[in-house]
Every structure is written in structure tokens, then in C-alpha cells.
Amino acid sequence: MLTRSLPSVAVIADAHFHDTAADFGFPGIEIDGQRITMRSWSDTRQSTRVFNESADALHAALDEVQRRGIRHVVLLGDYTDDGQRATTGMLKSILQRHSDKYGTGFYALPGNHDIFGPRGRHHIKEFLAEDGSGLSVSSDARLAGERVVINGGMYCEGYPAGLTPMAAFGYFRRPDYLHWETPFGGSDAPEDRLYDVCSPDGRNVYRLMDASYLVEPEAGLWLLMIDANIFEPHDGIFEAGEEAAFTDSTSGGWNALLRSKPFIIDWIADVSRKAQALGKTLLAFSHYPALDPFVGATRAEGALFGETNGVRRTPRKAVEDALLQAGLAVHFSGHLHVEGVTRREAADRSLTNIAVPSLVAFPPAFKVVHPSQDAIAIETVEMSALPVNGQISAGYARETAFAGEGMDPAFTAGNYGIFLRCHKRALVRHRYFLKEWPADIVAALQDRTVAEVLGSFSRKPGPPADAVLSAALPMLDLIADWYCLRQGAALALPHIEPERLVLYRALAERFGHEPEDHDGTLEGFLGIFFGALGLFLDRAERGSRRITVDLAPRHELLAV
């Protein structure tokens, strides 16, 4: 039985906080007598996260943390919408009020949406005006125009300025920490936390700050906070520090860390040795996954869609090998808005990566970790039952009416989980079909039912899949559920109708095949698609909302 000898830790990933009360220099949209700084539905349905719902979701998560009496909260990167000065400042106020009232300690890590390079970057975002039309806000004065408001609060800072508002939340030493260090030693001064990075041709050389730190908030518990935000300089001629001079950290992660920050691996190995020698329970965190959370389906996605963001973000085996060699045992990641547990072994060592879902994508959830010296128990706290904000839905309805579009089912969703599932369906139509799926495949599937598509197959359905020949399930719904299972694993199962799950399993078994078998036809494409669907179902059915990781040698992973 697990001995609860250490404090519990909540892990919140990808909160993407957007302040619906922010002042960006325009009045916003008034709904039921309240002014709202509201992002547009047209942008929301093209984004893998929702915007306007983030504040309610974050407050609800913090309320649940307080209700459970949890004193320590890890913010696993992308805690802001896009690192805007105004947004980061408001988030700081929210966290500080919670900390002052309840004594909660927050420990933050930067994500690719929180900070950019050494100098930062401009942003432009679309909001709703009073009549439901779109209005843009930018920090870049060069974009000034009739429908563009210029506001400096939209700017995203770089290192170290972007850390300053969050300084009290782990990035810098506090007197109440029992231990605190960085890969460079005990100093928390930004100038003492610099590393060199250069472009492949060696012409562009920078000294950038690393924000990693190790903190012991209570005796025996070590939180290893790894800054895997990597900004690699491009070849060419640029103004010093400008955005175009660097790769975006979005697709870099641990693969880029091995190239640009190899000293982090040495530090992890040193911390792991010290933790074992001193009897500390070590939990490691970074924004980016250290192991592939999709467990085998990435090959299929590459065959279907090519070099997508998801494929580019997959950690290479060299990452796994390096972390196993360094002795890292348990790592928590965000970034991909996915629920998942991946485990790798080598000799007498193992590494478990716990992928933490987002608060603003299906399925909305965070993790609570209950550590001891021998094992850690990890439970998932889902937020799907939250009510939908009626004012936000009314704003979306006003926008679509102005645009002459019909109401999306998301606007009348009964709860937050249903809203996010509807958002996933809109995302398929307005983003994935346009940006990732082959145009000829989209043309063949869009606005058709599963029965109509399978009826043209040379290989006909058999029992029980032949039931779909009389079914009216739109292919769009099946595809949206494919993405829901991909992201949600076990958390997705209760949200999908049982008869659909039976159908999906039958389709996977009847038509699914390996990525190598793609012959360029619609039937070949869907064969790989259904093969991946089978893998997602397998992963979901093996999953659990509670797991235990044994911290003894060859760490056991148990569903409880």
C-alpha cells in the first residue's frame, strides 16, 4: 500500500489563460450588461485550444486545488494565452491572491506560448466588436489600420523579462525553499544562467538564459523543473535578437534540447544521483514530452498527413536513451494537450512519461500527484462537468449571425466537456481538413456518411461493421471522435456513445492496416486511419484515471 509521507502536488498544464476583462484599448462586446474582451469563434475553431473559456477553467481548477487542501501546484508551461504582457500580469495577480489566501506554492515552467527568445515578439489577435464583427489588436505599430488597435499589452516578452512577472513562482530563489539550484549552481541571477547557442553555419551566436531549476518546497520532495524551450538561431543575416532569427520552440522540445542544451542532461544525472543518495523523492517536469505519448500511432499519422506539427514534436529515441542513462524515472509533460502514460526500460532503469491534458482542450483535466519515498500515485481530475458560460456562447452567436453563418452545436452545449467535443468537430472542418488532410481525401469524405463511404469499398464490411451500411453517422463525427480518442485516451471513452465505440472497434478490425500498406487510394488512406483508430482504442481501454508508479528499480506501472 502507498504510504502518504509527502505532500500532494497538483500539475496544471496548458492553462492558456486569456483575460476576458483585459483592456486592450477597445471597449469589447457587451453581453447582458457586461463588457467582455472576447476572442472570436472564427479564430477559436481554427485553434487546438479555446480562448474565452480559459479563465473559468483556471479558476475552477484552483478552487479544486484549494478544496483538496493541496499546497503545491506545478504550472507545466503555456500558462498564458500567448505571453502577452497584460495577460501575464493578470495571471500573476490571480496566482498571488491564491497564494496569499491559501498559502499555495506555485512552480512555473515556460512553454512555447509564454516567452520568445531573448527579445520577445509581436502578436496580433482577433476580438469581437459590439456588433459581432472582428477587430484586431496588435502590439506592432506598423500594422495600424481601420480595424486594428495598437496596444503594447499584446507584446510577448523574451528571456529574462518575460519571467519577471512570474518571479515569485519558482523561477528565482525564495527564503522558504529548503533547497534551490539551477544547472549553473546556486545563483538565481539571470546573468549567471546563460548558455551559448549558434546557427548551423556558426555566424549567428547568442548567449541565452535557461530558466531550469530544482526546488525542495518541503522536506524530502524535489521538483526538477526543466526549461526545454529551445530557440535555435537560423543561418543568414538578421537584426540581433529579432523573431525571424530563431526557430520557434513549438516543434523543438527535447530533440532540440539535446543539440542546444546538453548540459541539462548532465545536470539531470547529477540531481538524480544526489536525490538517491539523500533519500529525496524526485519528480521531473518540462513543457515538452520526453517520450511519445501516442505510443505507436505517430507512424500512421506521418503516413496520412506527412510532416505535421505532431510528427515534428515526437521525441526521438536519442532523448529516451539520454534520460534513461541520466537516471530520470518519472517525467510530467504538457504541450500536446494529451492524456497518456508512456514507459521505457533499459537494463535496471525505466522512464515513465505522464502526459498531462490541457484545461482548454478536450478532455479538460489536470493531475494530482501523491508521492512517497517508494512510489507515486497519480490521479486525473477532469473538468468536463463545468457549466458553459452563457455570455460567451451569446457572443459567439452574435458573431456567426453577423457573418451570416448558422449556429454551431458548441453554442448550446450542456457542459464544458460537450462544448470541447463540439469544438473538436469544428476544428476538424476548419483547421485539420484545410491544413493537414489531403484535399482529394477531404473532397471524398466531407458531407458524406460512414455508410456512403464504406459502400464504395472493394472490401465490404462484415458483421458487426455491416450495421453501418444503414447508419447515418457523418464521417465528420467519426473523424472528430478519432481526434478525441487520440487526445483523451481513457478520458474520452465516457464521452463517446457506446454504439459508436462498438462501430469504431469493428472498423479498426475489419479495415485497419499498417502505414506501409498505403496505395494512394481513399480506401488505402482510410485503412491506415482505421488502423490508428484501433491503436487509440487499445490505449484508451488500457488506461486508467489513477495509476501508481513504483519508484523501486525497474519501476512498475500499475492501474488502480
C-alpha positions as CSV (number, residue, x, y, z in Angstrom):
1,M,0.0,0.0,0.0
2,L,1.2,3.5,-0.9
3,T,2.5,5.4,2.1
4,R,1.5,9.1,2.0
5,S,4.5,10.6,3.6
6,L,5.0,13.6,1.3
7,P,2.7,16.5,0.2
8,S,0.5,16.1,-2.8
9,V,1.3,18.2,-5.9
10,A,-1.2,19.4,-8.5
11,V,0.0,19.6,-12.1
12,I,-1.8,22.0,-14.4
13,A,-0.6,22.0,-18.0
14,D,-1.5,24.4,-20.8
15,A,-4.0,26.6,-19.0
16,H,-3.5,29.2,-21.8
17,F,-5.1,31.9,-19.6
18,H,-6.8,34.7,-21.5
19,D,-8.2,37.6,-19.5
20,T,-11.8,38.3,-20.7
21,A,-11.7,41.6,-18.7
22,A,-8.5,42.8,-20.2
23,D,-8.2,46.4,-21.5
24,F,-6.5,46.3,-24.9
25,G,-7.7,49.8,-25.9
26,F,-11.1,49.0,-27.3
27,P,-14.5,48.5,-25.5
28,G,-15.1,44.9,-26.3
29,I,-18.5,43.4,-26.7
30,E,-21.4,44.0,-24.2
31,I,-23.5,41.0,-23.3
32,D,-26.1,41.1,-20.6
33,G,-24.7,44.4,-19.4
34,Q,-21.1,43.2,-19.1
35,R,-18.2,44.2,-21.3
36,I,-16.1,41.2,-22.5
37,T,-12.8,41.2,-24.2
38,M,-13.7,38.2,-26.3
39,R,-11.8,36.3,-28.9
40,S,-13.7,35.4,-32.0
41,W,-15.2,32.0,-32.7
42,S,-13.7,32.1,-36.2
43,D,-10.2,32.0,-34.6
44,T,-11.3,29.6,-31.9
45,R,-12.4,26.9,-34.3
46,Q,-9.0,27.0,-36.0
47,S,-7.1,26.7,-32.8
48,T,-6.2,23.5,-30.9
49,R,-7.3,25.4,-27.7
50,V,-10.2,27.5,-26.8
51,F,-9.6,31.1,-25.5
52,N,-12.6,32.7,-23.8
53,E,-13.3,29.7,-21.6
54,S,-9.8,29.6,-20.1
55,A,-10.4,32.0,-17.2
56,D,-13.3,30.0,-15.9
57,A,-11.4,26.7,-16.3
58,L,-8.4,28.0,-14.4
59,H,-10.4,29.4,-11.5
60,A,-12.3,26.1,-11.3
61,A,-9.0,24.1,-11.2
62,L,-7.6,26.4,-8.5
63,D,-10.8,26.1,-6.5
64,E,-10.5,22.3,-6.7
65,V,-6.9,22.5,-5.6
66,Q,-7.9,24.6,-2.6
67,R,-10.9,22.2,-1.8
68,R,-8.4,19.3,-1.7
69,G,-6.0,21.1,0.6
70,I,-3.2,20.9,-1.9
71,R,-0.3,23.3,-1.1
72,H,1.9,22.9,-4.2
73,V,1.0,23.5,-7.8
74,V,3.2,23.0,-10.8
75,L,2.3,25.1,-13.9
76,L,3.6,23.0,-16.7
77,G,4.1,25.7,-19.3
78,D,1.7,27.6,-21.6
79,Y,0.2,29.2,-18.6
80,T,-0.7,32.2,-20.7
81,D,-2.6,32.6,-23.9
82,D,0.4,33.8,-25.8
83,G,2.7,35.5,-23.3
84,Q,1.1,38.9,-23.7
85,R,2.3,41.5,-21.1
86,A,-1.2,42.3,-20.0
87,T,-2.2,38.6,-19.8
88,T,0.9,37.6,-17.8
89,G,0.4,40.5,-15.4
90,M,-3.2,39.4,-14.7
91,L,-2.2,35.8,-14.2
92,K,0.4,36.9,-11.7
93,S,-2.3,38.7,-9.8
94,I,-4.6,35.7,-9.7
95,L,-1.8,33.3,-8.6
96,Q,-0.6,35.8,-6.0
97,R,-4.1,36.2,-4.5
98,H,-4.5,32.5,-4.3
99,S,-1.1,32.1,-2.7
100,D,-1.7,34.9,-0.2
101,K,-5.1,33.5,0.8
102,Y,-4.3,29.8,1.0
103,G,-0.6,29.5,1.3
104,T,-0.2,27.7,-2.0
105,G,3.2,27.5,-3.7
106,F,3.3,27.7,-7.4
107,Y,6.2,26.4,-9.5
108,A,6.2,27.5,-13.1
109,L,7.9,26.4,-16.3
110,P,7.9,28.4,-19.6
111,G,6.1,27.0,-22.6
112,N,6.3,28.0,-26.2
113,H,3.4,30.3,-25.7
114,D,4.8,32.2,-22.7
115,I,8.1,33.7,-23.8
116,F,10.1,34.0,-27.0
117,G,13.9,34.2,-27.4
118,P,16.0,37.0,-26.0
119,R,13.9,39.9,-27.1
120,G,10.3,38.7,-27.5
121,R,7.9,39.2,-30.4
122,H,4.8,41.0,-31.5
123,H,1.3,39.4,-31.6
124,I,-1.9,40.3,-33.4
125,K,-5.2,38.7,-32.3
126,E,-8.8,39.0,-33.4
127,F,-11.5,40.0,-30.9
128,L,-15.2,40.8,-31.2
129,A,-16.6,44.3,-31.5
130,E,-20.1,45.3,-30.3
131,D,-21.9,44.1,-33.4
132,G,-20.1,40.8,-33.6
133,S,-17.7,41.8,-36.3
134,G,-14.0,41.1,-36.0
135,L,-11.5,43.7,-34.6
136,S,-7.7,43.0,-34.4
137,V,-5.4,44.1,-31.6
138,S,-1.6,44.2,-32.2
139,S,1.5,45.3,-30.4
140,D,3.1,46.2,-33.7
141,A,2.6,49.8,-34.7
142,R,3.4,49.0,-38.3
143,L,0.1,47.2,-38.6
144,A,-2.1,50.2,-37.6
145,G,-5.3,50.4,-39.7
146,E,-9.0,50.9,-39.6
147,R,-9.8,47.6,-37.9
148,V,-6.5,47.2,-36.0
149,V,-6.0,48.6,-32.5
150,I,-2.4,49.1,-31.4
151,N,-1.7,48.2,-27.8
152,G,1.6,47.4,-26.1
153,G,0.0,44.9,-23.7
154,M,-0.2,42.5,-26.6
155,Y,3.6,42.1,-26.8
156,C,5.2,38.9,-25.7
157,E,8.5,39.3,-23.8
158,G,11.7,37.3,-24.1
159,Y,14.2,36.0,-21.6
160,P,14.6,37.2,-18.9
161,A,12.0,40.0,-19.0
162,G,9.1,37.5,-19.6
163,L,10.0,35.7,-16.3
164,T,9.8,38.8,-14.2
165,P,6.0,38.8,-13.6
166,M,6.3,35.2,-12.5
167,A,9.4,35.6,-10.4
168,A,7.7,34.5,-7.2
169,F,6.6,31.2,-8.7
170,G,9.8,29.2,-8.6
171,Y,12.0,30.8,-11.2
172,F,14.0,32.6,-8.6
173,R,15.1,31.6,-5.1
174,R,12.7,32.2,-2.1
175,P,13.7,32.1,1.6
176,D,11.1,29.5,2.4
177,Y,12.6,26.9,-0.1
178,L,14.6,24.2,1.7
179,H,16.8,23.9,-1.4
180,W,17.0,25.6,-4.8
181,E,19.6,25.4,-7.6
182,T,20.0,25.7,-11.3
183,P,22.2,23.8,-13.8
184,F,24.8,26.6,-13.2
185,G,24.8,26.5,-9.4
186,G,23.1,28.3,-6.6
187,S,22.8,31.8,-8.0
188,D,19.4,32.9,-9.3
189,A,20.7,36.0,-11.2
190,P,19.8,35.8,-14.9
191,E,23.4,36.7,-15.9
192,D,24.6,33.6,-14.1
193,R,22.2,31.3,-16.0
194,L,23.4,31.8,-19.6
195,Y,24.4,29.3,-22.3
196,D,25.8,29.8,-25.8
197,V,23.9,28.8,-28.9
198,C,24.8,29.4,-32.6
199,S,23.4,28.8,-36.0
200,P,24.5,25.8,-38.1
201,D,26.8,28.0,-40.2
202,G,28.4,29.4,-37.0
203,R,27.7,33.0,-37.9
204,N,24.9,33.9,-35.5
205,V,25.9,33.4,-31.9
206,Y,23.8,34.2,-28.8
207,R,24.0,33.9,-25.1
208,L,20.5,32.9,-23.9
209,M,19.1,32.4,-20.5
210,D,18.0,29.0,-19.2
211,A,15.1,29.0,-16.7
212,S,15.5,25.5,-15.3
213,Y,15.7,25.0,-11.5
214,L,15.4,22.4,-8.8
215,V,13.3,23.2,-5.7
216,E,12.7,21.4,-2.4
217,P,9.5,23.1,-1.1
218,E,9.1,20.6,1.7
219,A,11.5,18.1,3.3
220,G,12.1,15.1,1.0
221,L,10.3,16.3,-2.1
222,W,12.4,17.5,-5.0
223,L,10.7,19.1,-8.1
224,L,13.1,19.2,-11.1
225,M,11.8,22.0,-13.4
226,I,13.4,21.7,-16.8
227,D,13.3,24.5,-19.3
228,A,13.0,22.7,-22.6
229,N,12.1,25.9,-24.5
230,I,14.8,25.9,-27.2
231,F,15.4,28.8,-29.6
232,E,18.0,27.8,-32.2
233,P,19.4,30.6,-34.5
234,H,18.9,30.4,-38.2
235,D,21.6,30.8,-40.8
236,G,21.5,34.2,-42.5
237,I,21.6,37.9,-41.7
238,F,19.2,39.3,-39.1
239,E,18.8,42.1,-36.7
240,A,20.2,41.0,-33.4
241,G,17.5,39.1,-31.4
242,E,14.6,39.6,-33.8
243,E,12.0,36.9,-34.0
244,A,12.9,35.8,-37.5
245,A,16.4,35.0,-36.3
246,F,15.2,31.9,-34.3
247,T,13.3,28.8,-34.8
248,D,10.0,28.7,-32.8
249,S,10.3,26.4,-29.8
250,T,6.9,24.8,-30.7
251,S,8.4,21.9,-32.6
252,G,11.8,21.7,-30.8
253,G,11.4,20.4,-27.3
254,W,13.7,17.6,-26.2
255,N,15.0,16.9,-29.6
256,A,16.4,20.4,-29.8
257,L,17.5,20.3,-26.1
258,L,20.0,17.5,-26.9
259,R,21.5,19.8,-29.5
260,S,21.5,23.1,-27.8
261,K,21.4,22.3,-24.0
262,P,23.4,19.1,-23.5
263,F,24.4,20.4,-20.1
264,I,20.8,19.9,-18.9
265,I,21.3,16.1,-19.3
266,D,24.4,16.2,-17.2
267,W,22.5,18.2,-14.6
268,I,19.7,15.7,-14.5
269,A,22.2,12.9,-13.9
270,D,23.8,14.9,-11.1
271,V,20.4,15.7,-9.5
272,S,19.3,12.0,-9.9
273,R,22.4,10.8,-8.1
274,K,22.0,13.3,-5.3
275,A,18.3,12.5,-4.8
276,Q,19.1,8.8,-4.4
277,A,22.0,9.4,-2.0
278,L,19.9,11.8,0.1
279,G,16.7,9.9,0.1
280,K,14.7,12.5,-1.8
281,T,11.7,11.7,-4.0
282,L,12.4,13.3,-7.4
283,L,9.7,14.4,-9.8
284,A,10.7,15.9,-13.1
285,F,8.7,18.3,-15.2
286,S,9.1,20.1,-18.6
287,H,6.6,21.5,-21.0
288,Y,7.5,19.0,-23.7
289,P,7.0,15.2,-23.8
290,A,10.2,13.1,-23.2
291,L,8.5,10.0,-24.7
292,D,5.9,9.7,-27.5
293,P,2.5,9.9,-25.7
294,F,0.7,8.4,-28.7
295,V,2.6,5.1,-28.3
296,G,3.0,3.8,-31.9
297,A,0.3,5.8,-33.8
298,T,2.8,8.6,-34.8
299,R,4.0,6.4,-37.8
300,A,0.4,6.2,-39.1
301,E,-0.1,9.9,-38.7
302,G,3.1,10.6,-40.7
303,A,1.9,8.3,-43.5
304,L,-1.5,10.0,-43.5
305,F,-0.6,13.7,-43.2
306,G,3.1,14.0,-43.7
307,E,5.4,16.1,-41.5
308,T,2.7,17.7,-39.3
309,N,3.4,19.6,-36.1
310,G,2.5,16.4,-34.2
311,V,5.1,14.4,-36.1
312,R,7.8,17.0,-35.7
313,R,7.1,17.2,-32.0
314,T,7.7,13.5,-31.4
315,P,10.8,12.9,-29.2
316,R,13.5,10.8,-30.9
317,K,14.9,7.7,-29.4
318,A,18.1,9.6,-28.5
319,V,16.0,11.5,-25.9
320,E,14.8,8.3,-24.3
321,D,18.4,6.9,-24.3
322,A,19.9,10.1,-22.7
323,L,17.3,10.3,-20.0
324,L,17.5,6.6,-19.1
325,Q,21.2,7.0,-18.9
326,A,20.8,10.1,-16.7
327,G,18.7,8.0,-14.3
328,L,15.5,10.0,-14.7
329,A,12.5,7.9,-13.6
330,V,9.3,10.0,-13.7
331,H,8.6,13.0,-16.0
332,F,5.5,15.0,-16.5
333,S,4.8,16.8,-19.8
334,G,2.3,19.1,-21.4
335,H,2.3,20.9,-24.8
336,L,0.3,18.3,-26.8
337,H,-2.9,18.6,-24.8
338,V,-3.0,14.9,-24.5
339,E,-3.7,12.3,-21.8
340,G,-1.2,9.4,-21.8
341,V,1.3,7.3,-20.0
342,T,4.4,6.0,-21.8
343,R,7.1,3.8,-20.3
344,R,10.5,2.7,-21.5
345,E,13.1,0.3,-19.9
346,A,16.8,-0.3,-20.3
347,A,18.8,-2.7,-18.1
348,D,17.8,-1.9,-14.5
349,R,16.3,1.5,-15.3
350,S,12.9,2.7,-16.5
351,L,11.4,6.1,-17.5
352,T,7.7,6.9,-17.3
353,N,6.3,10.0,-19.0
354,I,3.0,11.2,-17.7
355,A,1.3,13.4,-20.4
356,V,-1.0,16.0,-18.7
357,P,-4.1,17.2,-20.6
358,S,-4.9,20.9,-21.1
359,L,-7.6,22.9,-19.3
360,V,-8.7,24.3,-22.6
361,A,-8.9,21.4,-25.0
362,F,-10.7,18.1,-25.0
363,P,-10.6,16.4,-22.5
364,P,-10.1,19.2,-19.9
365,A,-8.2,17.9,-16.8
366,F,-5.2,18.2,-14.6
367,K,-3.2,15.7,-12.4
368,V,-2.7,15.3,-8.7
369,V,0.4,13.5,-7.6
370,H,0.6,11.8,-4.3
371,P,4.3,10.9,-3.7
372,S,6.1,8.8,-1.1
373,Q,9.6,7.5,-0.9
374,D,8.6,4.2,-2.5
375,A,6.0,5.2,-5.2
376,I,3.8,7.9,-6.5
377,A,0.1,7.7,-7.2
378,I,-1.3,9.9,-9.9
379,E,-4.9,10.7,-10.3
380,T,-6.7,12.7,-13.0
381,V,-9.1,15.4,-12.1
382,E,-11.5,16.0,-15.1
383,M,-13.2,19.4,-15.5
384,S,-15.8,18.4,-18.1
385,A,-18.8,18.9,-15.8
386,L,-18.1,22.6,-15.5
387,P,-21.0,24.8,-16.8
388,V,-20.7,26.6,-20.1
389,N,-20.5,30.4,-19.8
390,G,-23.8,31.6,-21.4
391,Q,-22.5,35.1,-22.1
392,I,-19.6,33.7,-24.1
393,S,-22.0,31.5,-26.1
394,A,-24.2,34.5,-26.8
395,G,-21.2,36.4,-28.1
396,Y,-20.4,33.5,-30.5
397,A,-24.0,33.5,-31.7
398,R,-23.8,37.3,-32.4
399,E,-20.6,36.8,-34.3
400,T,-21.9,34.0,-36.5
401,A,-25.2,35.9,-37.1
402,F,-23.1,38.9,-38.3
403,A,-21.2,36.6,-40.6
404,G,-24.4,35.0,-42.0
405,E,-23.4,31.6,-40.6
406,G,-25.5,29.1,-38.8
407,M,-25.2,28.3,-35.1
408,D,-22.5,25.7,-34.2
409,P,-23.7,23.0,-31.8
410,A,-21.0,24.1,-29.4
411,F,-23.0,27.2,-28.6
412,T,-25.8,25.2,-26.9
413,A,-23.5,22.6,-25.2
414,G,-24.8,21.4,-21.9
415,N,-21.4,21.4,-20.2
416,Y,-17.8,22.2,-20.8
417,G,-16.9,18.7,-21.9
418,I,-19.6,18.7,-24.5
419,F,-18.5,22.1,-25.7
420,L,-15.0,20.9,-26.2
421,R,-16.1,17.8,-28.1
422,C,-18.1,20.1,-30.4
423,H,-15.1,22.4,-30.7
424,K,-13.1,19.3,-31.8
425,R,-15.6,18.7,-34.6
426,A,-15.3,22.4,-35.7
427,L,-11.6,22.1,-35.5
428,V,-11.6,19.2,-37.9
429,R,-13.6,21.1,-40.5
430,H,-11.8,24.5,-40.2
431,R,-8.2,23.5,-39.4
432,Y,-7.3,19.9,-39.9
433,F,-9.1,19.5,-43.2
434,L,-7.6,22.7,-44.5
435,K,-4.1,22.4,-43.2
436,E,-3.2,18.7,-42.8
437,W,-5.6,16.4,-44.7
438,P,-5.0,15.8,-48.5
439,A,-7.6,17.9,-50.5
440,D,-8.8,14.9,-52.5
441,I,-9.5,12.9,-49.4
442,V,-11.4,15.8,-47.8
443,A,-13.5,16.1,-51.0
444,A,-14.3,12.4,-50.9
445,L,-15.3,12.4,-47.3
446,Q,-16.8,15.8,-46.5
447,D,-20.6,15.8,-46.0
448,R,-20.9,12.0,-46.5
449,T,-21.9,9.4,-44.0
450,V,-19.8,6.4,-42.9
451,A,-22.2,4.1,-44.8
452,E,-21.8,6.0,-48.0
453,V,-18.1,6.0,-47.8
454,L,-17.8,2.3,-46.9
455,G,-20.3,1.3,-49.5
456,S,-17.8,2.2,-52.2
457,F,-15.0,0.0,-50.7
458,S,-13.9,-3.1,-52.7
459,R,-13.7,-4.9,-49.4
460,K,-17.2,-4.8,-47.9
461,P,-18.0,-4.6,-44.2
462,G,-18.8,-7.7,-42.3
463,P,-20.5,-8.3,-39.0
464,P,-20.8,-6.3,-36.9
465,A,-19.5,-3.5,-39.2
466,D,-22.1,-4.1,-41.8
467,A,-24.5,-2.3,-39.5
468,V,-23.0,1.0,-40.7
469,L,-24.4,0.5,-44.1
470,S,-27.8,1.6,-42.8
471,A,-26.3,4.1,-40.4
472,A,-26.4,7.9,-40.9
473,L,-23.3,8.7,-38.8
474,P,-21.5,11.6,-40.6
475,M,-17.9,10.9,-41.4
476,L,-17.1,14.3,-39.8
477,D,-18.4,12.9,-36.5
478,L,-16.3,9.8,-36.8
479,I,-13.2,11.8,-37.6
480,A,-13.8,14.2,-34.7
481,D,-14.1,11.2,-32.3
482,W,-10.8,9.9,-33.8
483,Y,-9.1,13.0,-32.6
484,C,-10.9,12.9,-29.3
485,L,-9.6,9.3,-28.7
486,R,-6.2,10.4,-29.9
487,Q,-6.1,13.2,-27.3
488,G,-8.2,11.8,-24.5
489,A,-7.3,8.1,-24.3
490,A,-9.3,6.6,-21.4
491,L,-10.8,10.0,-20.5
492,A,-12.5,10.1,-23.9
493,L,-14.4,6.8,-23.6
494,P,-17.3,8.1,-21.3
495,H,-17.9,11.0,-23.8
496,I,-18.4,8.8,-26.8
497,E,-21.7,6.9,-27.3
498,P,-21.3,3.1,-26.6
499,E,-22.7,2.2,-30.0
500,R,-20.1,4.4,-31.7
501,L,-17.3,2.7,-29.8
502,V,-18.6,-0.7,-31.0
503,L,-18.6,0.6,-34.5
504,Y,-15.1,2.1,-34.3
505,R,-13.7,-1.2,-33.0
506,A,-15.3,-3.1,-35.8
507,L,-14.0,-0.7,-38.4
508,A,-10.5,-0.9,-37.0
509,E,-10.5,-4.7,-37.0
510,R,-12.1,-5.0,-40.5
511,F,-10.3,-2.3,-42.4
512,G,-7.3,-1.1,-40.3
513,H,-3.8,-1.9,-41.6
514,E,-0.2,-0.7,-41.2
515,P,1.1,2.6,-42.6
516,E,3.3,0.8,-45.1
517,D,0.3,-0.5,-47.0
518,H,-0.9,2.9,-48.3
519,D,-1.5,2.6,-52.0
520,G,-2.6,6.2,-52.6
521,T,-6.4,5.5,-52.8
522,L,-9.2,6.6,-50.4
523,E,-9.5,3.0,-49.3
524,G,-5.8,2.8,-48.5
525,F,-5.8,6.1,-46.7
526,L,-8.8,5.1,-44.5
527,G,-7.2,1.7,-43.9
528,I,-4.3,3.5,-42.1
529,F,-6.7,5.9,-40.5
530,F,-8.8,3.0,-39.1
531,G,-5.6,1.2,-38.0
532,A,-4.6,4.2,-35.9
533,L,-8.2,4.3,-34.6
534,G,-7.6,0.7,-33.3
535,L,-4.4,1.8,-31.6
536,F,-6.2,4.7,-29.9
537,L,-8.9,2.4,-28.7
538,D,-6.3,0.0,-27.3
539,R,-4.6,2.8,-25.5
540,A,-7.9,4.1,-24.1
541,E,-9.0,0.7,-22.9
542,R,-5.7,0.1,-21.1
543,G,-5.7,3.5,-19.4
544,S,-6.9,4.5,-16.0
545,R,-7.7,7.7,-14.2
546,R,-5.5,6.5,-11.4
547,I,-2.1,4.9,-11.7
548,T,0.8,4.1,-9.4
549,V,4.4,4.2,-10.4
550,D,6.7,2.2,-8.2
551,L,10.0,4.0,-7.6
552,A,12.0,0.9,-6.8
553,P,14.4,-0.4,-9.5
554,R,12.6,-1.3,-12.8
555,H,9.7,1.0,-11.8
556,E,6.4,-0.8,-12.1
557,L,3.4,0.9,-13.5
558,L,0.0,-0.1,-12.1
559,A,-3.5,1.0,-12.9
560,V,-5.5,1.3,-9.7
